[in-house]
Amino acid sequence: MERETNKTRILKLLTDAQGSWVGGSAVMAVGGSRFGGRIEELREAGYKIEGKRNERYALWDYRLEMIQEKPLPPALWKCTGGGCHYQVAMVIPTIADNYGTGYCPEHGKSTFRKEAA
Ligand SMILES: [Zn+2]
């Protein structure tokens, strides 16, 4: 399990650095002397870890390419009032997944239905 623990520690170190370069000595401190192998395993698991030679030290520097989470497209909520076409980007609170209470200039407090974007 030592191996898995070291891998987890390396990943945490690189994640905490938020995409900045981390010196190899710091990686070795948490990942053990075989940290290079652990980094290979993390790469195989799908983590994009970049390495570059540090000119001043024999060790390499590493950084984790942070995956930018795509923001969800804004939901479109439509007033359910008869013949009403009023739409808003968000209603609070949500009654169910597709229904929520919002304010319509025409109907006042009204039930909004989520439309497919
Ligand atoms: Zn309305």
Boltz pocket constraint, residues with backbone or C-beta under 6 A from the ligand:
constraints:
  - pocket:
      binder: B
      contacts: [[A, 79], [A, 80], [A, 81], [A, 84], [A, 85], [A, 86], [A, 104], [A, 105], [A, 106], [A, 107], [A, 108], [A, 110]]
      max_distance: 6.0
